[in-house]
Amino acid sequence: MKKINRFIRGGFVNYYDSEKLVEIPEKFVEKSQETRGVWFSTVANIDFEVMKDVESFQTYLKNVIRTVKAYHMNTIVFQVRPTNDAFYESQENPWSRFITGEEDQNPGFDVLEWVIQEATKQGIDVHAWFNPYRVTHVKMSELGKDKATMLASLSPKNWARRHPECVLETSESKLILDPASVEVQQFVAHSATEIAAKYGVKAIHIDDYFYPYEAIIDPHEEEKHQARYPELSLADFRRQNVTDLMGLIAKQLKALPKTVEFGISPFGIYRTDLKQFEKNGKKGGWIGGSQNHYSCFQGYEGLYADVLLWMKNGWLDYVVPQVYFDFDNYVISKEDGSEVERVKYADLVDWWVSICQETNTKLYIGQGFYRYSDKGNWSNPEEIPNQLKYNSKFPSIAGTVFFTYRDFVKTTIPAQVEAQKTLKTMWTKDVRPQ
């Protein structure tokens, strides 16, 4: 084992709020079986351009699969329902505007089905990445539209347009489906089941976007709260709404005559440990939470996602926490210029390893290959390779999923290019996913 050099500050990487040093193996040893995945992001055309014609689009997608294979990866987490739409032939959702540039324009082939067929030829699993609530990703204010005109611009097939009473605005001038609506829960669950029943996907996969990161605007929320769960606080009411949907999806997937896994990729911090609040004279936190700065965003509080409860209930086959942080994560205080440690990769991985063992939930680590930069800790090409070495210490970590595909073909950031090369020296053979 060896210590990790701090790339910017000098010295060695320590665990948060501790003098204990983080260690990684001297040599990386490939596993004979593990999931090696990458998210393929379709919202806002992050990982591809709008289709010009079927032939060139399919050629591009074939090259995506070849690239994934060249890295000896075995899993593509394909975003199939980014904004209440579909990259597959659906009875419930219109064709995505991100394919052709126009919502509900038939691209001439079933994109998801075609990707599954081509990936299967290369021994690559496909997980269907599914966004439950998001309706729009662009601010209406930037388009000069309000809720009514925005919904009117959607396809007549779009469920949000047909059910405007079930759509909420956010403080960022975007639209989401109302998580408190039973009708929304039933529609979203049915959409998930439609994919699972029809296509040969390994899993239905949902990311961190539950209640949005920004505030919702719902003048009737308290009425709904009192009508459905008056015994709960408003925060618990919101968490219950999301939990109701997760339970419904899990139940419907388990009722299918075939096995389709259910996976969640939550924000990296579930809840912060109580002592980090108490030592700073603050209220909040939870006994048993992760070790990080008390002011860090928490998925439980900010997105109303009680992923640990879903794990305890046995609803999830796997989790992929988004541990998109570096080993030596810190900021410079604006008040006194001191170095303030925030949230560190090793501490979060340790927490998720422990909680997944406790709940018998399969664990992949979500890693931020996109974070590479020309400055700071992410200009260190060894950041991700060292993270993989750290992961290898834990037999219970069943794999890795990287965000996002385009960062494996970009050539503009020297540290990232070097990391691409290093990864190919670490993963040198094809292995079966877990």
C-alpha positions as CSV (number, residue, x, y, z in Angstrom):
1,M,0.0,0.0,0.0
2,K,1.1,3.6,-0.5
3,K,0.1,7.0,0.5
4,I,-1.4,9.5,-2.1
5,N,0.5,12.7,-2.6
6,R,-1.6,15.9,-2.5
7,F,-1.4,17.3,-6.0
8,I,-1.7,21.0,-5.1
9,R,-1.1,21.4,-1.3
10,G,1.8,19.0,-0.8
11,G,2.0,16.3,1.8
12,F,-0.4,13.3,1.8
13,V,-4.1,12.9,1.4
14,N,-6.0,12.4,4.7
15,Y,-9.5,11.4,5.5
16,Y,-11.9,14.2,6.4
17,D,-11.5,15.6,9.9
18,S,-8.8,13.0,10.6
19,E,-5.1,12.6,10.7
20,K,-5.4,9.1,9.2
21,L,-3.9,9.0,5.7
22,V,-5.6,7.5,2.7
23,E,-3.7,4.5,1.1
24,I,-4.1,2.8,-2.2
25,P,-2.5,-0.4,-3.6
26,E,1.0,0.0,-5.2
27,K,-0.2,-2.0,-8.2
28,F,-3.7,-2.2,-9.7
29,V,-5.0,-5.7,-10.1
30,E,-7.9,-6.3,-12.6
31,K,-10.9,-8.1,-11.4
32,S,-12.2,-11.1,-13.4
33,Q,-15.8,-9.8,-13.1
34,E,-17.0,-6.3,-12.5
35,T,-19.3,-3.7,-14.1
36,R,-17.4,-1.1,-16.1
37,G,-19.9,1.4,-17.3
38,V,-20.4,4.8,-18.8
39,W,-23.4,7.1,-18.9
40,F,-24.5,8.1,-22.4
41,S,-26.2,11.5,-21.9
42,T,-28.8,12.5,-24.3
43,V,-30.4,15.5,-22.6
44,A,-29.3,18.7,-24.4
45,N,-27.4,16.5,-26.8
46,I,-24.5,16.2,-24.4
47,D,-23.0,13.1,-26.0
48,F,-24.1,13.3,-29.6
49,E,-25.4,15.8,-32.2
50,V,-28.9,16.0,-33.6
51,M,-29.5,13.3,-36.2
52,K,-29.0,14.4,-39.9
53,D,-29.9,11.1,-41.4
54,V,-30.3,7.5,-40.2
55,E,-27.1,6.2,-41.7
56,S,-24.8,8.7,-40.2
57,F,-26.5,8.6,-36.8
58,Q,-26.2,4.8,-36.7
59,T,-22.6,5.1,-37.7
60,Y,-22.0,7.5,-34.8
61,L,-23.7,5.1,-32.4
62,K,-21.7,2.2,-33.7
63,N,-18.5,4.2,-33.0
64,V,-19.8,4.9,-29.5
65,I,-20.1,1.1,-28.9
66,R,-16.6,0.6,-30.4
67,T,-15.1,3.2,-28.1
68,V,-16.8,1.6,-25.1
69,K,-15.4,-1.7,-26.1
70,A,-11.9,-0.3,-26.7
71,Y,-11.8,0.8,-23.1
72,H,-12.8,-2.8,-22.1
73,M,-16.1,-1.4,-20.6
74,N,-19.1,-3.7,-20.6
75,T,-22.0,-1.5,-19.7
76,I,-23.7,1.6,-21.3
77,V,-26.2,3.5,-19.2
78,F,-28.3,5.0,-22.0
79,Q,-30.5,8.0,-21.2
80,V,-33.8,7.0,-22.9
81,R,-36.3,9.4,-21.3
82,P,-34.5,12.7,-20.6
83,T,-37.4,15.1,-20.6
84,N,-40.7,13.2,-20.5
85,D,-40.0,11.9,-24.0
86,A,-38.5,8.7,-25.5
87,F,-35.5,7.3,-27.4
88,Y,-37.7,4.3,-28.0
89,E,-41.1,3.5,-29.6
90,S,-43.6,4.4,-26.8
91,Q,-47.3,4.4,-26.3
92,E,-46.9,6.9,-23.5
93,N,-44.1,9.3,-24.5
94,P,-43.3,11.2,-27.7
95,W,-40.0,10.7,-29.6
96,S,-37.4,12.9,-28.0
97,R,-36.6,16.3,-29.6
98,F,-32.9,15.5,-29.0
99,I,-32.9,12.9,-31.7
100,T,-34.2,14.9,-34.7
101,G,-34.6,18.4,-33.3
102,E,-38.4,18.1,-33.2
103,E,-40.4,16.4,-30.5
104,D,-42.4,13.3,-31.7
105,Q,-40.7,13.2,-35.1
106,N,-40.1,9.5,-35.9
107,P,-36.4,9.0,-36.5
108,G,-37.0,6.1,-38.8
109,F,-35.8,3.4,-36.4
110,D,-36.2,2.4,-32.7
111,V,-33.0,3.9,-31.3
112,L,-33.0,2.0,-28.0
113,E,-33.7,-1.3,-29.7
114,W,-31.0,-0.7,-32.2
115,V,-28.4,0.2,-29.6
116,I,-29.3,-2.9,-27.5
117,Q,-28.8,-5.1,-30.6
118,E,-25.5,-3.6,-31.5
119,A,-24.2,-3.5,-27.9
120,T,-25.2,-7.1,-27.4
121,K,-23.0,-8.1,-30.3
122,Q,-20.1,-6.7,-28.4
123,G,-21.0,-8.3,-25.1
124,I,-22.1,-4.9,-23.6
125,D,-25.1,-4.6,-21.3
126,V,-27.5,-1.6,-21.7
127,H,-29.3,0.0,-18.7
128,A,-32.2,2.3,-19.5
129,W,-31.6,5.6,-17.8
130,F,-34.8,7.2,-16.9
131,N,-35.6,10.7,-15.6
132,P,-39.0,10.5,-13.7
133,Y,-40.1,14.2,-13.4
134,R,-38.2,16.5,-15.7
135,V,-40.4,18.0,-18.5
136,T,-38.1,20.8,-19.7
137,H,-34.4,21.5,-19.4
138,V,-34.2,25.1,-20.8
139,K,-35.4,28.1,-18.8
140,M,-38.8,29.2,-20.1
141,S,-37.7,32.8,-19.3
142,E,-34.9,32.5,-21.9
143,L,-37.5,31.4,-24.5
144,G,-39.9,34.1,-23.7
145,K,-42.6,31.6,-22.6
146,D,-44.7,30.9,-19.6
147,K,-46.1,27.5,-18.4
148,A,-49.1,27.6,-20.8
149,T,-47.1,28.5,-23.9
150,M,-44.3,26.1,-23.1
151,L,-46.7,23.2,-22.6
152,A,-48.5,24.2,-25.9
153,S,-45.1,23.9,-27.7
154,L,-44.8,20.3,-26.7
155,S,-46.2,17.4,-28.7
156,P,-49.9,16.6,-28.2
157,K,-48.7,13.2,-27.2
158,N,-46.7,14.6,-24.3
159,W,-48.4,13.6,-21.0
160,A,-47.4,17.0,-19.5
161,R,-49.3,18.9,-22.2
162,R,-52.3,16.7,-21.7
163,H,-52.2,17.1,-17.9
164,P,-51.2,20.7,-17.2
165,E,-52.7,20.4,-13.7
166,C,-49.9,17.8,-12.9
167,V,-47.1,20.1,-14.0
168,L,-45.2,22.5,-11.7
169,E,-42.8,25.4,-12.3
170,T,-39.5,25.7,-10.5
171,S,-37.7,28.8,-9.4
172,E,-35.3,28.3,-12.4
173,S,-38.3,28.7,-14.8
174,K,-38.4,25.1,-15.7
175,L,-41.2,22.5,-15.7
176,I,-41.4,19.2,-13.8
177,L,-44.2,16.7,-13.2
178,D,-45.7,17.1,-9.7
179,P,-44.1,14.4,-7.4
180,A,-47.1,14.7,-5.1
181,S,-49.6,13.6,-7.8
182,V,-50.8,10.0,-7.7
183,E,-51.5,10.3,-11.4
184,V,-47.9,11.3,-12.1
185,Q,-46.7,8.4,-10.0
186,Q,-48.8,5.9,-11.9
187,F,-47.8,7.4,-15.3
188,V,-44.1,7.4,-14.5
189,A,-44.1,3.9,-13.1
190,H,-46.0,2.7,-16.2
191,S,-43.5,4.4,-18.5
192,A,-40.7,2.5,-16.7
193,T,-42.5,-0.8,-16.9
194,E,-43.2,-0.2,-20.6
195,I,-39.4,-0.1,-21.3
196,A,-38.6,-3.0,-19.0
197,A,-41.3,-5.2,-20.5
198,K,-40.5,-4.4,-24.2
199,Y,-36.7,-4.2,-24.4
200,G,-33.8,-6.3,-23.4
201,V,-32.3,-3.9,-20.9
202,K,-30.3,-5.1,-17.9
203,A,-31.9,-2.5,-15.7
204,I,-34.1,0.6,-15.2
205,H,-31.8,3.3,-13.9
206,I,-32.8,6.6,-12.3
207,D,-30.3,9.3,-11.4
208,D,-30.2,12.0,-8.8
209,Y,-33.0,14.3,-10.2
210,F,-36.0,13.7,-7.9
211,Y,-37.3,17.0,-6.5
212,P,-35.2,19.5,-8.4
213,Y,-32.1,21.2,-7.0
214,E,-33.9,24.5,-7.2
215,A,-37.2,25.3,-5.4
216,I,-40.6,24.3,-6.7
217,I,-43.5,26.8,-7.1
218,D,-46.7,25.1,-5.9
219,P,-49.3,27.3,-4.3
220,H,-51.4,24.2,-3.6
221,E,-48.7,22.0,-2.0
222,E,-49.9,22.5,1.5
223,E,-53.5,21.4,0.5
224,K,-52.0,18.2,-1.0
225,H,-49.9,17.7,2.1
226,Q,-52.8,17.9,4.4
227,A,-55.0,15.8,2.2
228,R,-52.6,12.9,1.9
229,Y,-50.1,12.8,4.7
230,P,-51.1,15.4,7.4
231,E,-49.1,13.5,10.0
232,L,-45.8,14.2,8.2
233,S,-43.7,17.4,8.1
234,L,-43.6,19.1,4.7
235,A,-40.1,17.7,4.1
236,D,-41.2,14.2,5.0
237,F,-44.2,14.6,2.8
238,R,-42.0,15.3,-0.2
239,R,-39.8,12.4,0.7
240,Q,-42.8,10.2,0.9
241,N,-44.0,11.2,-2.5
242,V,-40.7,10.1,-4.0
243,T,-40.7,7.0,-2.0
244,D,-44.2,6.1,-3.1
245,L,-43.0,6.3,-6.8
246,M,-39.9,4.2,-6.1
247,G,-41.9,1.5,-4.4
248,L,-44.4,1.4,-7.2
249,I,-41.7,1.1,-9.8
250,A,-40.0,-1.7,-7.8
251,K,-43.3,-3.6,-7.4
252,Q,-44.1,-3.4,-11.1
253,L,-40.7,-4.5,-12.2
254,K,-40.7,-7.5,-9.9
255,A,-44.1,-8.5,-11.3
256,L,-42.7,-8.8,-14.8
257,P,-42.2,-12.3,-16.2
258,K,-38.5,-11.6,-16.6
259,T,-35.7,-10.1,-14.5
260,V,-35.0,-6.4,-15.0
261,E,-32.9,-4.8,-12.3
262,F,-33.7,-1.5,-10.6
263,G,-30.9,0.9,-9.9
264,I,-30.5,4.4,-8.5
265,S,-27.6,6.8,-9.0
266,P,-28.1,9.2,-6.0
267,F,-26.2,12.4,-5.2
268,G,-22.9,11.3,-3.5
269,I,-23.8,12.6,0.0
270,Y,-26.9,10.9,1.4
271,R,-26.8,12.7,4.8
272,T,-23.9,14.3,6.8
273,D,-23.0,12.9,10.2
274,L,-24.5,14.7,13.2
275,K,-21.1,15.4,14.8
276,Q,-20.1,17.6,11.9
277,F,-23.0,19.9,12.7
278,E,-22.6,19.8,16.5
279,K,-18.9,20.6,16.4
280,N,-19.7,23.8,14.4
281,G,-22.6,24.8,16.6
282,K,-25.2,24.0,13.9
283,K,-28.4,22.0,13.9
284,G,-28.8,19.2,11.4
285,G,-27.2,16.0,10.3
286,W,-27.9,12.4,11.2
287,I,-26.1,9.8,13.4
288,G,-24.5,7.4,10.9
289,G,-24.1,9.9,8.1
290,S,-20.9,10.5,6.1
291,Q,-17.9,12.6,7.2
292,N,-17.8,15.8,5.3
293,H,-18.3,19.6,5.9
294,Y,-21.7,20.3,7.5
295,S,-22.6,22.8,4.8
296,C,-22.4,20.3,1.9
297,F,-25.5,19.6,-0.1
298,Q,-27.4,16.4,1.0
299,G,-29.6,14.3,-1.2
300,Y,-31.9,13.4,1.6
301,E,-32.5,17.1,2.5
302,G,-32.2,18.8,-0.9
303,L,-33.7,16.3,-3.3
304,Y,-36.0,14.5,-0.8
305,A,-34.5,11.2,-1.8
306,D,-34.4,8.6,1.0
307,V,-32.3,6.1,-0.9
308,L,-31.3,4.3,2.3
309,L,-34.9,3.5,3.0
310,W,-35.4,2.1,-0.5
311,M,-32.3,-0.1,0.0
312,K,-33.5,-1.3,3.4
313,N,-36.9,-2.1,1.8
314,G,-35.1,-4.3,-0.7
315,W,-36.4,-2.3,-3.7
316,L,-33.1,-1.6,-5.3
317,D,-30.8,-4.1,-7.0
318,Y,-27.9,-1.6,-7.1
319,V,-26.9,1.9,-6.3
320,V,-24.3,4.1,-8.1
321,P,-23.6,7.0,-5.8
322,Q,-22.2,10.0,-7.7
323,V,-18.9,10.4,-5.9
324,Y,-17.7,13.1,-8.2
325,F,-15.2,14.5,-5.8
326,D,-11.4,14.5,-5.6
327,F,-9.3,12.9,-2.9
328,D,-8.2,16.3,-1.5
329,N,-11.3,18.4,-2.0
330,Y,-11.0,21.8,-0.3
331,V,-11.8,25.5,-0.8
332,I,-10.1,28.7,0.3
333,S,-12.1,30.6,2.9
334,K,-13.3,34.0,1.7
335,E,-13.2,35.2,5.3
336,D,-9.7,34.4,6.4
337,G,-8.0,32.7,3.4
338,S,-7.7,29.4,5.2
339,E,-8.0,26.0,3.6
340,V,-11.4,24.4,4.3
341,E,-11.8,20.7,3.5
342,R,-15.2,20.0,2.1
343,V,-16.0,16.4,0.9
344,K,-13.5,13.8,0.1
345,Y,-13.6,10.8,-2.3
346,A,-12.4,8.2,0.1
347,D,-14.8,9.1,3.0
348,L,-17.8,8.9,0.7
349,V,-16.7,5.6,-0.8
350,D,-16.2,4.1,2.7
351,W,-19.7,5.3,3.7
352,W,-21.4,3.7,0.7
353,V,-19.4,0.5,1.1
354,S,-20.6,0.2,4.7
355,I,-24.2,1.0,4.0
356,C,-24.4,-1.3,1.0
357,Q,-23.0,-4.2,3.0
358,E,-25.5,-3.5,5.7
359,T,-28.5,-3.5,3.3
360,N,-27.1,-6.2,1.0
361,T,-27.3,-3.8,-2.0
362,K,-24.9,-4.1,-5.0
363,L,-22.6,-1.1,-5.2
364,Y,-21.0,0.6,-8.2
365,I,-19.2,3.8,-7.8
366,G,-20.2,6.8,-10.0
367,Q,-17.0,8.6,-11.0
368,G,-16.6,12.0,-12.5
369,F,-14.3,11.6,-15.5
370,Y,-15.9,14.9,-16.7
371,R,-14.3,16.7,-13.9
372,Y,-10.8,16.8,-15.5
373,S,-9.6,20.4,-15.9
374,D,-6.6,22.5,-16.7
375,K,-6.2,23.7,-13.1
376,G,-6.6,22.5,-9.6
377,N,-6.6,18.9,-8.3
378,W,-8.5,17.8,-11.5
379,S,-5.5,18.7,-13.6
380,N,-3.8,15.6,-12.0
381,P,-4.1,12.8,-14.6
382,E,-3.7,10.3,-11.8
383,E,-6.9,11.4,-9.9
384,I,-9.3,8.8,-11.6
385,P,-6.7,6.0,-11.8
386,N,-6.0,6.5,-8.1
387,Q,-9.7,6.4,-7.4
388,L,-9.9,3.1,-9.2
389,K,-7.1,1.7,-7.1
390,Y,-8.9,2.9,-4.0
391,N,-12.0,1.1,-5.1
392,S,-10.1,-2.1,-5.7
393,K,-9.5,-2.4,-1.9
394,F,-13.1,-3.3,-1.4
395,P,-14.3,-6.7,-2.7
396,S,-17.9,-5.5,-2.3
397,I,-17.5,-2.7,-4.9
398,A,-19.0,-4.4,-8.0
399,G,-17.9,-1.9,-10.5
400,T,-17.6,1.7,-11.8
401,V,-19.8,4.0,-14.0
402,F,-18.2,7.1,-15.5
403,F,-19.9,10.3,-16.3
404,T,-20.0,11.0,-19.3
405,Y,-19.2,9.3,-22.6
406,R,-17.9,12.4,-24.4
407,D,-15.1,12.7,-22.0
408,F,-13.6,9.5,-23.3
409,V,-13.2,11.0,-26.8
410,K,-12.3,14.6,-25.9
411,T,-8.7,15.7,-26.6
412,T,-8.7,19.3,-25.3
413,I,-7.7,18.7,-21.7
414,P,-4.2,17.2,-21.3
415,A,-4.8,15.6,-17.9
416,Q,-8.0,13.9,-19.2
417,V,-6.2,12.6,-22.3
418,E,-3.5,11.2,-20.1
419,A,-6.1,9.6,-17.9
420,Q,-7.7,8.0,-21.0
421,K,-4.4,6.4,-21.8
422,T,-3.8,5.2,-18.3
423,L,-7.2,3.6,-18.0
424,K,-6.5,1.5,-21.1
425,T,-3.4,0.2,-19.3
426,M,-5.5,-0.7,-16.2
427,W,-8.4,-2.4,-18.0
428,T,-6.6,-4.6,-20.5
429,K,-9.1,-7.4,-21.0
430,D,-12.9,-7.9,-21.4
431,V,-14.7,-9.0,-18.2
432,R,-18.3,-9.9,-17.5
433,P,-20.4,-7.3,-15.7
434,Q,-21.8,-7.9,-12.2
